[in-house]
Amino acid sequence: MTDKAGTVGIEVLTQAHDYLREVVAGVGDGQWGSATPCAGWTARQVLNHARIDQQGYGLALTGGRPDGDPFHPADTLDGDPAAELDKVLTMVAEAYAALPADTEEAPTPLGPLPLRIALGAAAMDAAVHAWDIAVATGQDRPLPVGTAEGIRPAADRLVNHLRDVYQVFAPAGEPAPDHDPAQALLAFLGRDPHWTAVAH
C-alpha cells in the first residue's frame, strides 16, 4: 500500500502494536492478576481480549476465526505472553501489508470499512488495551499522543455506534481543558485518564 491514507493507517497500526508489545514486556510475572480499568477483568483477561481482537482483524483479511471469544477472555496465560502476542501482531501487520495498493475498503470484525478506518480500529483496540494494562501494572507508559491522534478518526466514526448497539464502551467522559489528545481519547472511550491501580 503506497497511497497516503494506507501508509498513514499502517503507521498508526505499527505504533499501536509497538506500544502493546512494550507494555506487555514490562509486566512482571506476579502482576498479571492486577485489576484494570476494564471492570471485572484482570490484566491477563485484557491481554487475551486484545490478542483475540487482533486475531479477528487479521483473520478477517485472510480467512479463519479467532481462537476464543474476546468478550469472555480466559483468566489464564498459555506460554510466554510476549511471544504469543508477537505471533498475532505479526500476522495482522503482514495481512494488512499484503493488501493491494489500491485497496479502498477492508473486511473487519465490524464489517467492511474504509481501509484507513479499518486500520485505525485495529490500532485503537491494541493501543487502548495496552494503556489499560500499563496503568493496571503501574507502568509509566502513557498512550502516545501521535498514536491517539491517528486513532481518533476511527474512534469518532465507530465508537458511539458500538457503545449504543453492543455496550462495549462505558459512557463517554467529558474531556478536561488540560487533556492532551491521548487523554481526551481515553475519556471519549469511557476511561478515566488518571486511573491508577492504587486507587482501585
Residue frames as qw, qx, qy, qz and C-alpha x, y, z in Angstrom:
[[0.000, 0.889, 0.459, 0.000, 0.00, 0.00, 0.00],
 [0.489, 0.025, 0.030, 0.872, 1.66, 3.18, -1.13],
 [0.077, -0.730, -0.345, -0.586, -1.23, 5.62, -1.08],
 [0.012, 0.459, -0.400, 0.793, -1.16, 8.29, 1.62],
 [0.704, -0.388, 0.075, -0.591, -4.23, 7.04, 3.52],
 [0.961, -0.060, -0.269, 0.001, -2.99, 3.46, 3.58],
 [0.568, 0.341, -0.455, 0.595, 0.53, 4.47, 4.58],
 [0.227, -0.480, 0.336, -0.778, -0.70, 6.67, 7.41],
 [0.851, -0.291, -0.042, -0.435, -3.01, 3.90, 8.58],
 [0.891, 0.092, -0.378, 0.232, -0.23, 1.32, 8.56],
 [0.288, 0.437, -0.458, 0.718, 1.99, 3.68, 10.58],
 [0.512, -0.444, 0.231, -0.698, -0.71, 4.09, 13.22],
 [0.959, -0.146, -0.153, -0.188, -1.22, 0.34, 13.45],
 [0.723, 0.278, -0.440, 0.455, 2.54, -0.20, 13.74],
 [0.022, -0.487, 0.409, -0.771, 2.75, 2.39, 16.53],
 [0.736, -0.361, 0.103, -0.563, -0.15, 0.78, 18.39],
 [0.961, 0.009, -0.273, 0.037, 1.34, -2.69, 18.07],
 [0.504, 0.388, -0.475, 0.608, 4.74, -1.44, 19.27],
 [0.316, -0.485, 0.324, -0.748, 3.09, 0.21, 22.28],
 [0.902, -0.243, -0.027, -0.356, 1.24, -3.00, 23.16],
 [0.857, 0.185, -0.388, 0.284, 4.44, -5.03, 22.84],
 [0.221, 0.482, -0.457, 0.715, 6.35, -2.60, 25.11],
 [0.553, -0.439, 0.240, -0.666, 3.66, -2.69, 27.78],
 [0.968, -0.115, -0.145, -0.169, 3.32, -6.48, 27.78],
 [0.715, 0.309, -0.441, 0.446, 7.10, -6.83, 28.03],
 [0.030, 0.486, -0.416, 0.768, 7.01, -4.56, 31.09],
 [0.759, -0.428, -0.045, -0.488, 4.53, -6.64, 33.10],
 [0.107, -0.460, 0.837, -0.277, 6.05, -8.61, 35.95],
 [0.356, -0.063, -0.921, -0.147, 5.15, -12.26, 36.37],
 [0.137, -0.361, -0.794, 0.469, 3.21, -11.51, 39.54],
 [0.154, 0.298, 0.113, -0.935, 1.24, -8.61, 38.04],
 [0.180, -0.101, -0.749, -0.629, -0.99, -10.42, 35.56],
 [0.225, -0.530, -0.814, 0.073, -3.77, -10.77, 38.13],
 [0.096, -0.225, -0.227, 0.943, -3.96, -6.99, 38.65],
 [0.275, 0.730, 0.570, -0.258, -7.27, -5.18, 38.37],
 [0.323, 0.120, 0.419, 0.840, -7.64, -2.97, 35.28],
 [0.254, 0.208, 0.059, -0.943, -9.80, -0.07, 34.08],
 [0.538, -0.067, -0.646, -0.537, -11.92, -2.75, 32.34],
 [0.558, -0.364, 0.416, -0.619, -14.24, -3.50, 35.27],
 [0.912, -0.096, 0.297, -0.268, -14.04, -7.10, 36.42],
 [0.878, 0.427, -0.144, 0.159, -11.13, -8.01, 34.16],
 [0.668, -0.574, 0.246, 0.405, -7.56, -8.75, 35.20],
 [0.069, 0.729, -0.486, -0.476, -4.54, -7.75, 33.16],
 [0.329, -0.080, 0.910, 0.239, -4.47, -11.35, 31.88],
 [0.416, 0.584, 0.690, -0.099, -8.01, -11.05, 30.58],
 [0.242, 0.872, -0.031, -0.424, -7.34, -7.70, 28.92],
 [0.103, -0.526, 0.726, 0.430, -4.31, -9.17, 27.18],
 [0.349, 0.168, 0.910, 0.145, -6.31, -12.18, 25.99],
 [0.366, 0.767, 0.442, -0.287, -9.11, -9.90, 24.82],
 [0.135, 0.821, -0.301, -0.467, -6.66, -7.71, 22.90],
 [0.220, -0.322, 0.851, 0.352, -4.90, -10.72, 21.37],
 [0.392, 0.395, 0.831, 0.024, -8.17, -12.30, 20.22],
 [0.310, 0.847, 0.222, -0.370, -9.42, -8.99, 18.83],
 [0.034, 0.697, -0.534, -0.478, -6.21, -8.54, 16.85],
 [0.333, 0.004, 0.916, 0.224, -6.57, -12.09, 15.54],
 [0.409, 0.646, 0.611, -0.206, -10.03, -11.09, 14.39],
 [0.241, 0.851, -0.125, -0.450, -8.70, -8.15, 12.38],
 [0.077, -0.501, 0.769, 0.390, -6.02, -10.25, 10.71],
 [0.309, 0.135, 0.937, 0.091, -8.22, -13.25, 10.01],
 [0.436, 0.698, 0.366, -0.434, -10.95, -11.04, 8.57],
 [0.284, 0.745, -0.408, -0.444, -8.46, -10.41, 5.75],
 [0.132, 0.437, -0.871, -0.184, -7.05, -13.91, 5.38],
 [0.761, -0.127, -0.505, -0.387, -9.90, -16.21, 6.44],
 [0.514, -0.067, -0.764, 0.385, -10.48, -18.16, 9.62],
 [0.483, -0.767, -0.242, -0.345, -11.78, -17.41, 13.06],
 [0.068, -0.666, 0.559, -0.489, -10.08, -16.28, 16.29],
 [0.506, 0.034, -0.848, 0.155, -9.27, -18.94, 18.85],
 [0.192, -0.359, -0.730, 0.550, -11.59, -17.54, 21.53],
 [0.059, -0.834, -0.495, -0.236, -14.38, -15.13, 22.42],
 [0.325, 0.363, -0.220, 0.845, -12.95, -11.65, 23.01],
 [0.406, -0.560, -0.005, -0.722, -15.87, -10.74, 25.26],
 [0.868, -0.460, 0.076, -0.173, -15.24, -13.72, 27.56],
 [0.470, 0.632, -0.582, 0.202, -11.43, -13.85, 27.72],
 [0.859, -0.247, -0.409, 0.181, -9.81, -16.56, 29.83],
 [0.317, -0.893, 0.264, -0.179, -8.07, -15.51, 33.02],
 [0.848, -0.277, 0.354, 0.280, -5.09, -17.71, 32.19],
 [0.248, 0.806, -0.433, -0.318, -1.98, -17.36, 30.07],
 [0.962, 0.119, 0.219, 0.112, -0.65, -20.05, 27.75],
 [0.751, 0.302, 0.051, 0.584, 3.07, -19.90, 27.11],
 [0.372, -0.246, -0.089, 0.891, 5.09, -16.70, 27.12],
 [0.226, 0.790, 0.454, -0.346, 2.67, -13.73, 26.90],
 [0.053, 0.744, -0.290, -0.599, 5.00, -11.55, 24.83],
 [0.148, -0.216, 0.848, 0.460, 5.86, -14.33, 22.37],
 [0.255, 0.470, 0.845, 0.016, 2.24, -15.39, 21.89],
 [0.186, 0.839, 0.243, -0.450, 1.18, -11.80, 21.35],
 [0.069, -0.598, 0.501, 0.622, 4.00, -11.18, 18.89],
 [0.280, 0.121, 0.890, 0.338, 2.83, -14.05, 16.67],
 [0.225, 0.721, 0.649, -0.091, -0.61, -12.49, 16.38],
 [0.039, 0.863, 0.000, -0.503, 0.56, -8.91, 15.85],
 [0.193, -0.389, 0.682, 0.588, 2.98, -10.03, 13.15],
 [0.278, 0.357, 0.861, 0.232, 0.18, -11.92, 11.39],
 [0.164, 0.844, 0.438, -0.263, -2.07, -8.84, 11.46],
 [0.062, -0.766, 0.272, 0.580, 0.62, -6.49, 10.18],
 [0.231, -0.182, 0.805, 0.515, 1.54, -8.87, 7.36],
 [0.286, 0.546, 0.785, 0.057, -2.11, -9.32, 6.37],
 [0.150, 0.903, 0.214, -0.340, -2.62, -5.57, 6.03],
 [0.157, -0.650, 0.487, 0.561, 0.73, -5.04, 4.29],
 [0.340, 0.032, 0.858, 0.383, -0.24, -7.66, 1.71],
 [0.395, 0.715, 0.506, -0.277, -3.34, -5.77, 0.59],
 [0.527, 0.483, 0.361, 0.600, -3.13, -4.29, -2.92],
 [0.264, -0.110, -0.101, 0.953, -2.07, -0.66, -3.09],
 [0.242, -0.232, -0.324, -0.885, -5.45, 0.37, -4.49],
 [0.310, -0.423, -0.840, 0.138, -7.47, -1.20, -1.65],
 [0.180, -0.457, -0.039, -0.870, -10.21, 1.20, -0.61],
 [0.714, -0.397, 0.119, -0.564, -12.21, -0.99, 1.79],
 [0.271, 0.295, -0.899, 0.174, -11.21, -3.88, 4.02],
 [0.719, -0.415, -0.497, -0.251, -13.20, -6.57, 5.82],
 [0.012, 0.399, -0.636, 0.661, -13.07, -6.30, 9.63],
 [0.140, -0.270, -0.908, 0.288, -14.85, -7.91, 12.59],
 [0.176, 0.487, 0.384, -0.765, -17.11, -4.83, 12.47],
 [0.607, 0.677, 0.413, -0.054, -17.95, -5.34, 8.80],
 [0.621, 0.395, 0.204, 0.646, -16.34, -3.74, 5.73],
 [0.212, -0.890, -0.122, 0.385, -14.73, -0.38, 6.45],
 [0.432, 0.867, -0.211, 0.130, -12.67, 2.15, 4.50],
 [0.813, 0.169, -0.391, 0.398, -9.08, 0.99, 4.77],
 [0.168, 0.467, -0.401, 0.770, -7.88, 3.88, 6.93],
 [0.615, -0.441, 0.160, -0.633, -10.78, 3.39, 9.35],
 [0.963, -0.085, -0.253, -0.044, -10.16, -0.37, 9.48],
 [0.630, 0.279, -0.432, 0.582, -6.51, 0.21, 10.34],
 [0.130, -0.484, 0.306, -0.809, -7.48, 2.84, 12.90],
 [0.810, -0.366, -0.052, -0.455, -9.99, 0.49, 14.52],
 [0.914, -0.005, -0.332, 0.234, -7.38, -2.26, 14.88],
 [0.391, 0.378, -0.377, 0.750, -4.90, 0.28, 16.22],
 [0.425, -0.536, 0.124, -0.719, -7.44, 1.66, 18.68],
 [0.918, -0.306, -0.171, -0.187, -8.09, -1.77, 20.13],
 [0.812, 0.104, -0.334, 0.467, -4.39, -2.54, 20.53],
 [0.253, 0.435, -0.284, 0.816, -3.33, 0.82, 21.93],
 [0.491, -0.546, 0.070, -0.675, -6.16, 1.40, 24.38],
 [0.933, -0.316, -0.154, -0.074, -5.84, -2.06, 25.87],
 [0.666, 0.247, -0.348, 0.612, -2.09, -1.52, 26.10],
 [0.095, -0.525, 0.238, -0.812, -2.87, 1.56, 28.19],
 [0.792, -0.445, -0.102, -0.405, -5.26, -0.49, 30.35],
 [0.924, -0.102, -0.261, 0.261, -2.50, -2.99, 31.10],
 [0.433, 0.424, -0.289, 0.741, 0.10, -0.28, 31.63],
 [0.297, -0.551, 0.218, -0.748, -1.86, 1.59, 34.29],
 [0.892, -0.338, -0.158, -0.254, -3.02, -1.67, 35.90],
 [0.910, -0.085, -0.177, 0.364, 0.59, -2.76, 36.40],
 [0.413, -0.833, -0.004, 0.369, 2.00, 0.60, 37.44],
 [0.645, 0.111, 0.327, 0.682, 3.95, 1.31, 34.27],
 [0.031, 0.743, 0.030, -0.668, 4.74, 4.89, 33.31],
 [0.258, 0.027, 0.724, 0.639, 3.89, 4.29, 29.66],
 [0.378, 0.520, 0.323, -0.695, 1.16, 6.76, 28.67],
 [0.637, 0.556, 0.519, 0.121, -0.75, 6.35, 25.43],
 [0.396, -0.138, 0.282, 0.863, 1.39, 8.18, 22.84],
 [0.267, 0.618, 0.201, -0.711, -0.25, 11.38, 21.63],
 [0.234, 0.409, -0.590, -0.655, 0.63, 10.77, 17.99],
 [0.063, -0.115, -0.982, -0.135, -0.92, 7.32, 18.10],
 [0.152, 0.535, 0.670, -0.491, -4.06, 8.71, 19.72],
 [0.265, 0.576, -0.111, -0.765, -4.33, 11.37, 17.01],
 [0.203, 0.227, -0.809, -0.503, -4.06, 8.69, 14.33],
 [0.029, -0.265, -0.958, 0.108, -6.75, 6.61, 16.03],
 [0.190, 0.353, 0.412, -0.818, -9.21, 9.43, 16.62],
 [0.442, 0.198, -0.385, -0.785, -10.90, 9.42, 13.17],
 [0.446, -0.089, -0.873, -0.176, -11.79, 5.74, 13.58],
 [0.119, -0.277, -0.754, 0.584, -12.98, 6.33, 17.14],
 [0.277, 0.287, 0.121, -0.909, -15.19, 9.22, 16.06],
 [0.504, 0.126, -0.565, -0.641, -16.72, 7.13, 13.32],
 [0.573, -0.046, -0.810, -0.118, -17.24, 3.87, 15.23],
 [0.181, 0.033, -0.789, 0.586, -17.36, 4.20, 18.99],
 [0.429, 0.028, 0.295, -0.853, -20.76, 5.79, 19.60],
 [0.758, 0.096, -0.411, -0.497, -22.40, 3.14, 17.41],
 [0.572, 0.095, -0.793, 0.190, -20.54, 0.33, 19.20],
 [0.035, -0.060, 0.631, -0.772, -21.43, 1.84, 22.57],
 [0.576, 0.051, 0.092, -0.810, -25.11, 2.09, 21.69],
 [0.806, 0.145, -0.410, -0.402, -25.53, -1.27, 19.99],
 [0.794, 0.076, -0.582, 0.160, -23.11, -3.55, 21.83],
 [0.561, -0.809, 0.059, -0.165, -22.42, -1.70, 25.11],
 [0.888, 0.080, -0.160, 0.424, -18.71, -2.37, 24.65],
 [0.334, 0.328, -0.252, 0.847, -17.60, 1.03, 25.97],
 [0.211, -0.564, -0.577, 0.552, -18.51, 2.83, 29.17],
 [0.174, 0.930, 0.324, 0.011, -20.26, 6.19, 28.73],
 [0.527, 0.512, -0.062, 0.676, -18.00, 8.87, 27.35],
 [0.440, -0.614, -0.306, 0.580, -16.40, 11.17, 29.87],
 [0.193, 0.976, 0.095, 0.017, -16.09, 14.91, 29.45],
 [0.712, 0.262, -0.137, 0.638, -12.62, 15.92, 28.28],
 [0.387, -0.787, -0.179, 0.446, -10.96, 18.39, 30.61],
 [0.288, 0.951, -0.096, -0.065, -9.39, 21.61, 29.32],
 [0.189, -0.756, 0.618, 0.106, -5.94, 20.30, 30.21],
 [0.864, 0.048, 0.500, 0.029, -6.34, 16.93, 28.48],
 [0.013, -0.475, 0.655, 0.588, -3.92, 16.19, 25.69],
 [0.640, 0.212, -0.438, -0.595, -5.27, 14.29, 22.64],
 [0.420, 0.068, -0.903, 0.068, -4.46, 10.92, 24.22],
 [0.054, 0.163, 0.730, -0.662, -6.27, 11.75, 27.46],
 [0.498, 0.250, 0.020, -0.830, -9.23, 13.15, 25.52],
 [0.587, 0.151, -0.697, -0.385, -9.43, 9.91, 23.51],
 [0.251, -0.043, -0.909, 0.329, -9.36, 7.81, 26.68],
 [0.262, 0.222, 0.482, -0.806, -12.17, 9.90, 28.15],
 [0.577, 0.243, -0.304, -0.718, -14.19, 9.52, 24.95],
 [0.571, 0.096, -0.802, -0.148, -13.72, 5.76, 25.24],
 [0.730, -0.543, -0.248, -0.333, -15.20, 5.80, 28.75],
 [0.780, -0.112, -0.386, 0.479, -11.96, 5.68, 30.68],
 [0.342, -0.932, 0.006, 0.120, -10.57, 7.87, 33.45],
 [0.616, 0.662, -0.291, 0.312, -7.27, 9.13, 32.02],
 [0.061, -0.659, 0.566, -0.492, -5.96, 9.41, 35.59],
 [0.934, -0.252, -0.119, -0.222, -6.95, 5.88, 36.64],
 [0.132, 0.591, -0.756, 0.248, -4.43, 4.24, 38.93],
 [0.672, -0.114, -0.732, -0.009, -4.24, 0.78, 40.39],
 [0.214, 0.033, -0.642, 0.735, -3.59, 2.23, 43.86],
 [0.365, -0.011, 0.189, -0.912, -6.98, 3.96, 43.94],
 [0.788, 0.017, -0.292, -0.542, -8.82, 0.82, 42.91]]
